Amino acid sequence: MSEISATVRSALDAAVEAIGGQAREGQIEMAEAVANALSDRHHLLVQAGTGTGKSLAYLVPALVHGKKVLVATATLALQRQLVERDLPRIQPALEKELGRDLTFAVYKGVGNYLCLQKMNSDISDPDSEILLEISSLEKDAKKLRAWATMPGVSGDRDDAPEVDRRVWYANSVSGRECMGKDECSFGSQCFSANAKTKAQSADVVVTNHTLLAIEIVDSHPILPERDAVILDEAHEFMDRTTQAVTEELSAGRVERAAKMAKKHLPGKVADALGKAADACAEAIADFADDVRSDQSLSGRLPDLPAQLEAPIRKVKETAQALVNQITKDSEILDPDAQAERIRVKGAVNEILQIVTKMLRPGAAQVLWFDPTFSTLHLAPLDVSAVLRQNLLTRTPVIATSATLSVGKNFDAIARAIGFIESGPASKVKSSEDSEEDAFDSYGELDPSNVQMLDVGSPFDFANQGMLYLPKHLPEPGRDGPSKEVLTELGELIEAAGGRTLALFSSWRGVELADSHLRSVLAELKIPIITQKRGDSVGSLVDRFAKEPTSVLLGTISLWQGIDVPGPACTLVAIDRIPFPRPDEPVMSARAAQADASGGSGFMQISLPRAALLLSQGTGRLIRSIDDRGVVAILDSRIVTKRYGSVLLNSMPPFWRTSDGAIIKDSLRRLHTQFSEDGQ
C-alpha cells in the first residue's frame, strides 16, 4: 500500500467513525482513486451507486490532499448535506488525524445574498416600488430587514426567513449590477464579499454547477482559485452548464431595465429606451399569440422572426446609447446615486448583450420561443468543447454520480463533459499511457487523460428490489398515460397500501393520474400528494416521508435527489421511458446534428439522456440496506424494443418479472408486515 493510500485509508476510517458509520469496499476504492487523481493530476470518472458514501469518499482525500479543492453540486439538498452535515461532523476527527486545522466554506452567486446597500438606500427603484404597490408584501419586507440586522447572519437566501420572491429581488442584485466591495459604502459588511473572502482561504469550497459553468464559459474568475474540481451529481453538469449560459429575453426584463434608466437617468436617451421597450413588449406579445394559434411556429427558430427583429434592433440601439452616456458621465459623488447608476448600467448592459446575440444567432446556437412565458431563448448547441478547453485543461476534475454509465459504458457522459472529443480519432487514455502524453496543445492537462471506475453499491438489489415490466400495456402516446396504465397504477398502489412515489414525464400525466387515483382509491385511507407547478420539492417530500401510506405524484424534479428510506416508499412507479420531447429545442437540435454527421441522434443523444434519468428514477427505491420494494415501469417498450436492453443495463440489477400477480402479492405482504409493525 502506498503512503498516500495508507494516509487516506486511516483518515477515512476516522471520518467514518465520526459519523457512526462503517467502512464500505466501494467507498475505500473510490477514496483511493480520488487520492491518486489529485496526486497524479489526472481526471477521474467514478460511478458510485446508492449507499456507497461517495461524499466522504471524495471529501476525505480532498482534505488529506492539503491543497484547495472546489466541490460543485447540482442540487441545493446535496450542497446543504455537505456544509451542514458531512463536513462539520468529520472536521474535528480529521484535524486530529492529520494534525492540522481544516477549513471549508460555501460560495454562491451575488444574487443569493442580501445587498445591504440596496436594502438601506433612500432611492427607490422598480424592484422596491412593487413592495409599495402590493401592501401584503410589506410584512415579508420587515421580516427580512429584521433578520438582516441580527448579529452573525450570513445574508444567504437559503438561511433567510421565507419571503415572497419579489421581496428578495427588491433587496438583492445580480453580479452585473453589483458596484463592488471597494466602491460600496456597505463594502465592509457585504454578505457576498465576506462569503467570498472566507471561501478564498478555505481548504474545500462548496458551490453549485451553475456558478462554475458561468465562470468556465465566460472565462472570467468568479470562484476562488483551486488545485482540483470535484463535480458531484456530474450526470447533470452538461445540462446545468447549458442552462446557465442560455440567454433569455422577455418583455418584463427589457421593461425593468428601461424603468430603471428612466428613474435614475431621465432624459431623451432613457425615454428612447422606454419607447423601444414598449414596442418590443408589444411585438413579443403579438408573436406569442401567433405561436399559440399556429404550432408550426413553435420549436427551434432558424433566425429571429421578422416581426421581432426591428423592435429588438431598436432596443439594441437605444441600450447602446444609454450605456455610452453612463460611461461618459461618471462623476457622481453620492454613494446611493452612484450605486443606482451602476445598477442601471448593469441591467441595461445585460439587455444589450442579450439582444446583440439574438440578432445574430450562430450555427452552433439554438434559438426558440416559449409562448407560455413569452420568452426568447438562445442556447449553445454543444458545451463540451468549452468545458474541455476552459475546465479540463486547467485542473484535475473528479466527476462522480450514482448514475454515469449508459448500458455499462461511460462514453456518453465522457463526451458530454468533454473528456472525449467527438470523432473517430477520440481515445481515452489509461493509467498505462506515458507521462509525456498527459499534455497537449490545449494547456497544462490533457482532457483525455481520464480514468473510469464503477465501484458498485453495497446494496443487494436482486434481493432487496423487484423490477416489474408489464408487457401487456399499450405503448404510450402523446396524450399522457393510457387508461390501461392508470388502471395498472391504481391496482399497484392499492396492493402497496399507498407507500408510492409515482413519477411522470409530463404535467399532463400527473393531472390524469391525480384524477384517476382520487376516484378509484376514494374508499381507502390513502393520502394523495400531488405536485403542482412551482411547489417546493422539499416540503412535498417531507410530507410524503411523514405519512407512510401516502402517494406522491410528481414530474421531472422528483426523479432525482429524493431520499426517502423505509416503508414510506416501497413502490416507485414510472409512467414511461423519459425520452426527450420531440419539441425540446436543444435536445432535438443536438440529435439532428448527430444525424447530419452520420451518426444516430437517437442512440447518441436521446437514449443516453433517457437511460440516465431512468436510472435516477429507479434509484429512488432502495435507499438503505433494510429497504425492500418494487419499481414498476409502465412502458412496454422497455421489453419490446431492441434499445430496452441498454436501458435495463443502466439500472440497478433488480430481480425482474412481467407477472403482475407476483408483484402485487409481494406488495401486499410488505404492506401487511409494515402495518403490523406500526409503520
N, C-alpha and C positions, 0 to 999 in steps of 0.2 A: 504494500500500500504506500503511495507517495505521501510526502509530507503534507501536501495540500489536501489530499483525501482524508488523511488522519485528522487534520485540524477541523475540516468541515464535518466529519463524522462525529467528532467529540462535541462540537458546537451544536450540531443538530440534535444530538442526544439531550443536551442541556435545554434546548428550546422546547423539544417535545415534552420533557419532564415538566417544564414550567407551565405548560398549558394543560397538563394532566392527560396527555395522550400516550400513544405507544408507537414505537418505530414501525415503519412500513417499508417493504422492499422497494416498491416503486418510488417512494419519497427519497430514499437513500440514493437510488440510481440516478434520479433526476438531480438531486443536490450535487452529486459528484460531477455530473455532466455540465451543470451550470458553472461550477467552480472551474472546471477545465476550460470552458469557453471564455470566462472572464480572464483567466490566467494566460491562456494561449492566444487570446484575441481572435477568436473565430466566432461565426454565427451559429445559433442553435435553434432548431425547431423541435419542440418536445410536447407530445400529446400525453397528458396526464389525466386519466379517467377519474370520474367522481370518486371521492373518498381517498385519493392519493395524498392529499395535504400539500398541494402544489405551492401554496403561498409560502409556507415555511421552507419548501424545497428551493425556492429562489431567494427569499429574504435572508436566510442564514448565510449562504455563500456570498451574497451581496455585501453583508455586514462584515464577514470574515475577510473579504477582498480588500477592504481598507481604503478604497477609492470611491468617488462619488458615482452613485447609480441612480438612474431615473426609472421609476416604475409607472407605466401608463395603463390605466384600466378603461374599459368601455362603459361600465355602469357605476352609478353613484353607490349602489349597495356594496360592491366589492371595494371601492375606494374607502368607504366607511369601515368596512371589516378590517382593512389593513391598518388604518391610522387610529382607529378607536379600540380595536380588539387585539389583533395579532402582534403588531409592533410594541405596544405598551406592555404586553404580557411577556414577551421574550427579551425585551431590552435589558432588564436587570440581570437575568441569567447569563446572557451573552457578554455583558460588561464584566461580570465575574470570571467567566470562562476565558475571555480574551485579554483581560487585564487593561482595558482602556474604555474611555467614555464613548458611547454610541449615540448618534442623534438622527432624528427623522423629522420630516416636515411634509405638509401638503401644500400644493400651489395650484391655483385655478386662474381663470381669466379675470381681467379687471372688473367685468360686469357682474361677477359673482360676489363682489364686496361692496358694502355701502360706500358712497362718496360723501365724506363729511363736508366738503366744500359746497357741493350741490344741495345737501340737506340743510345747511345753515345759511345759504345765500339769501339775501333780501330781494334778489332779482328773480322773478318767476319765469318759467319757460313753458312750452306746450305740454311737457310731461307733468309738471306740477300743477298747471292750471286745471287739468282734468280732475284733480282732487277737490278743487273748489267747486267745480260744476256738479260733482256727484258727492253729496254730503255723507252718504253711507261709508265712504272710504276714509273719512277723517279719523274715525276710531282706530282703523288699522295704522294710519299715518302716525298718530300719537303713540301707539304701542311700539312702533318701530323706532321712533325718536327716543322713547324712554329706554329701550333696550340698548341703543347706540351709546348712551351716556353712562351705562353701567361699567364699573372698572373691570378690566380684563377680558372684555368681549372681543371676539375675533372679527366681527363685521362681516362674517361669511354668511351668505344666504342660507346655507344648509344648517347653520346654527341659530339663525334668527327665528323669532316667533312667526308663525304662519300668517301671511298677509296677502291681500289681493295682488296679483302680479303687476297691476298698474301702479300700486303704491311702491312696489320695489323699483320699477323702472323710473319713477319720479325721484328716486333717491340714489340712483346709480348711473354710471356712464360706461360707454364702450371704450375699448382700448384706443380707438382713433379720437375719441372725444376727451380723453384724459389730458390735462395740461402738464402732468409730470410732477413728481415729488419736489424737485428743486424750485419750481415756479409757484407752487401752490402754498397758500397761507396755512393749510392744514397738513402740509407735507410730512412733518414730524409725527403726526398722529395717523397718517394714511393707513388704513387697514390693508389695502392691496400691497402697498410698498413695503410695509412691515412683514407681511407674509412672504414676500419675495426675498427680503433680506434674510429672514430665518432660513428659507429654502437654500439660499446661496451657500450656506456653510454646513448644511446637513449631509450626513453620510448617504441617506436614502431619501429621495424626494418622490412623493406620490402625486401624480397628476392624472389628466384624462386624455384619451385618444385625440379628442378634438383639438386641444391646445397644442399638443405635439404635432399634429397634422398641419395646422396652420403655420407653425414655425418652419416645418420641413418644406412646404410648398412655397411659402413666401421667402425662404432663405433669410429670414430675419429673426435674430435671437429674442425669444420671449422667456424661455425656461432657463434655469441655471445650467452652466457647463457641466458635463458629466463624462465619465470614462466608459460607461456602458448604458444600454437601454434594455429594459425588460418590458415586453408587451404581453400583459395578461389579457385574456379574452381575445386573443390575437385573430380569431376567425372573423371578428367584426372590424378589424383595423382598416381594411381597404374601403369598406362602406362608410365608416366614420370619417375617413380622410376625404372621400368623395363628397359627403355631406358638408364637411367643414369648409370646403373651398367652392361649393356651389353658390353662385351668385343669385340673389333673389331681388326682383323689382316689383313692388306693389304700389298702388296709388297712395296708400297710407304712409309708406316710407318716404316717398317724394314730398308729400304734403307736410310731413313733420319737419323735414329739413327746410322747406320753404317758409313755414311758420316761424321757425327759429330765426331764420335770416331776417324776416320782416320785422320781428320784435326787437332784435338786437342791432340790426344794421339797416334801419329804414332808409328808403331812397329808391331811385329808379331801378337800380340793379336788382335789389331784393324784390321789388314789385314785378319785375320781368320774370324772375324765377317763380314767383307766386302764380302768375298767369300761365306760365308754362306747366306748372304742376297741376293746375286746374284742368287744362286742356289734356294733359296726359292721363289724369284720372278718368275723365270722360271717355277718352279713347279706349282705355283698358276695360271700363265697364261695358262699353258697346261690344268690344271683342269677346268679352266673357259671355254676353248674351248670344252672340253668334255661335260660339263653341257649344254652348248648352243646347242650342237648337239644331246644330249640324255636327254630329260626332266625327265626321270625316276631317274636321279641323283640329281634333284633339290628337294627342300623341306628339311625336317629335316634329319640330318645325325645321325645314331646311334653311330658312332665313327668317329674319324679323318680318312679320306680316306688314304689308304696305300701309295699312291703316294705323299701325303703331309707330312706323319708322319716323314720320315727320314730327309728331309730338315728342317722341323720345329724343330726337336730334335737337329739338328746341330746348329741352331740359338740359342737354349736354352744353349747349352754347351759353345758356344763362347761368348754369352752375359754374362753368369755367370763368365767366366774367366775375362772378361773386368771389371765387377763390382768389383771383388776381387782385381784386380790390382789398380783400382782407390782408393779403401779403404786403401790399404797398402801404397800407395804413395800419401799422402795428404798434404805435406809441400810445398805449393805454396804461394809465397808472393805477387805477382802481383794480384791486385783485379780483373782485367779483366780476367786474365788467370784462377783465382780461380772460377769466375762466370761461365766461359765456361766449366770448368771441372765439376762443379755441374750440369750444364745443360746436359752435356753428360751423366753423371751418372743417372740423372732423366729420360732421354729419353731411355737409354739402360735398366734401371731397369724396366721401364714400359713395354717394349717389353718382358723382361724376365718373368714378372708376367703373361702377357697375354699368352705367348706360354706354360708356365708351366700349366696353367689351361686348355688350349685346348688339351694338350697331354693326360689329364686325366679328361674328362668331366664326371660329376657325373650324377646319375639317376635323380636328381632334376634340371637338366640343359637341355637347348635346344641348339643344335649345328646345324648351317646351313650355306650354302654358297650362296652368292648373286653374280651371274655371271655378272650382269650389272656393278657392281663396283669392281668385282674380290676381294671380301672381305669375310673372315670367321667371323661368329658371334657366340658368346656364351652368352646365356641369362638365368637367373633363371626361372624355371617353375612357381614359385609362390613367391611373395614377402610379402604376408600378415603376415606370421609368424615373419619375421624380423621386419616389421612395428609394429606388436603387441608388440614384446619384447623390441625394441630399441626406440620406439616413444610413444606408448600408455601407457607404464608403468611409464613414466618419468614426463610428464606434461599433464594438460588438453588439449585436442585437439578439436577445433571447426571446423568442416568440413562443408562447405557451397557451394551451387551452385544453379543455376536456375533449374538444372536437376539432381536430385539424386535418385528419385524413379523410379522403373520399375513396371508398372501396379499398381501404388499407393502403392508400397511396397519398403521399404528401405533395405531389406535383401541382395540384390546383392552387393550394394556398401559397406554395413557394413562388409560383408565377404571379399571383395576385399581389404579393408584398414586394416582389422584385428580386428575390434570391436567384430565380431562373429567368433569363431573358427569353422572350418568345422567339421561336425559330428552331430549325432542326439542329443548329450547332450548339444549342444550350447544353450545359453539362453541370451536374452537381459534383463538387469536389468532395472527396472523402478525407478522413484524417490521414490517409497514407500519401496524399499528394505532397509534393515537395514544398518546402517553406517559401522558395522563390516564387511559386505560383500564387501565393497568397496576396499578391499585389497586382494591380492593373492600372490602366490609364485613367480610371475614374478618380483615384485618390489613394488614401492610406490602406484601406481594406478592400479585398476582393469580395463583392457581394455573393459570389457563388461558392465561397469557401464556407459552406454550411454543413453541419451535421444534423441528422434527423433521427429522432428517437421516440418510440412509443413505450412508456413504462407501464401501461395497462392500468388496472384498477384492483383494489383489494376485495371488491365485492364479487360474490359468486352469482353472476347474473343468471346463469342457466337454472339455478335452484331457487333464486330469490324472485325471479320475474318470469311472466309468460307473455308472449307476443301473439296477439290474435290478429289473423289475416283473413278475414271473410272473403271468399271467392264469389259468393252469390250476389253481392251487391252490384248495382249498375255503376258504370264509370261516371264520375262526376261531370256535371255540365256547368254552364255559365251562371245558372240561376240560384246557386247555393246548394246546400245538401238536399238530396232527394228524399222523398217520403220514406223509402226503404232504409236509408241511412239514419234518419231521425228516429224511425221505429226501433232500429237496432240499438241506437244510442240510449233510448229510453229503457229498453229491456236490460241493458248492461248496468245502467245506473240503479235501476230497481234491484237487481241482483246484488250490487255492491252496497246497497243501503245508503246511497249518496256517495260520500268519500271520493269524489271525482273531480279531476281537472280536465275540462273539455276544451281543446284548442282548435281554433278555426282559422282558416286562411283569409277570411273576409268578414267585414261587419255584417254583411247580409247573412252569413252563416250563423253568427252569434244571435241575430234577431230571430231567425227562423227556429233555431234550437230553443231559445227562451220561450217563444210562443208554444211550441210543441210540448216541451217538458212541463210547463206550468199546467198544461191540460192533462197529460197522461199521468203525472205524478201528484195531482191535486189532493188525492186522499192519503198520501204518505207524508209523514212529517220530515220532509227533506228540504231544507232551505236552499233556494236557488239564488246565487250571487252572480249578477250579470254585469260585465264590464261595459261602461259607456264611454264614448269619446271624451277624452280629457280627464278621465278618472286617474287618481293616484294608484299606481300598481301596488305600492307598499301597503296601503290601507286595505285594499281588496284581499291581498294575500294574508294579512294579519287576521282578518275576519274569517277567511277560509280555514286557516290553521286552528282557530279557536273554536270553530263549530265542526266537530269531526264528521258529522253526517251530512255536511253541506256539499253543494255542487258549485264550482266556479267555472263560468263560461267566459272565454276571452279570445282575443285575437293576437296578432304577432308579438306584441310587447310582453305577453305571458309565456312565450315559447322558450325564453332564455332567462337564466338567473334566478328562477323561482326555487326556493329551498324549503320544502315542507316535508320533513321526515315524519314517520309514524303513521298511525291509522287514518289520519285526515285525508291522505292521498293514496288510495290503493288501486285506483283506476285512472289512467291517463288515456283519454280518447282523442284521436286526431281525425278531423273530417276528411282531409285529402292531402296528397303529396304537395308540399308548398313550393311548387314551381313558380318562378316569377310570372306576374301577369303579362299577357302579350302587349298591353298598353303601357307597361312600365318603361318610360323613355330610355333611361340609361342602360338597363339590363338588355332591352331589346336591341339597342344600338350596338352594344358590345357583342351580342350574339350575331347580329348582321355583319359586323366587321370580321368575326371569326369565319363565318360562311364565305365572305368575299375573299378571304385569304386562303381558301382551300381547305379550311378545317370544318368543324361542326359546332355551330353556336349552341346547339342543344347539349352536346357532350362536354364542351369546354366551359360553357357559362351557366346554362340553366340547370343541368343535372348536378354539378358540384354545389351550386347555391342551395338547391333543394335538399341534397344529402346532408349538408352541414346543419341546416335548420331542422331537418327531421331528426337528426341525431341529438340536437339540443332539446327538442321537444320530448323525445322518448327518455332523455336523461333526467326528466323531472320526477320519474317514478322511484328509483332506488337511490335514496339519499343517505342511508346509514346501513350498517351491517345487519340490522334487525328488520329492515323493511321487506315487505312482501307485496306482490300485486300484479296487475295486468296492464300492458299497453295495447290498445286496440287501434289499428289503423284502418279506417273505414273507407278505403280506396282500393278497389280490387286490382288496379293497375300494377300495384307493387308485386303481385304474384302472377299476373297475366302478361306483363310486358318484359322484354329482354333486359331493359335497364333496371328492373326491380332488384336484381342481384347486387348491383352497385349500391343501391340504397340500403339493402339489408346488411351488406358487409360494412357499412359505415356506422351501424347502430350497435349498441351493446348486445352481446350474444345471448339473448333471452331464449328460453325454450319456446318453440313455435308450433302453432296449430291453426287450422282453419275451422275447427269444430267448436261452434258456439255453445253447445251444451256443456262441454268440458269447462270452457271459460266461465260460463255463468254459474256453474256448480262450484267452482273454485272461489269465485267472488262471494257467493252466499256463505260458504264455510268461513271465509275470512271475516265477513261482517258478523256472523254469529260469534266467532271467537272474540272479536274486539268488544262486542256488546256485552258478552258475559264477563269480560274483564273491566267493564265500566268505561270503555273508551269510545 
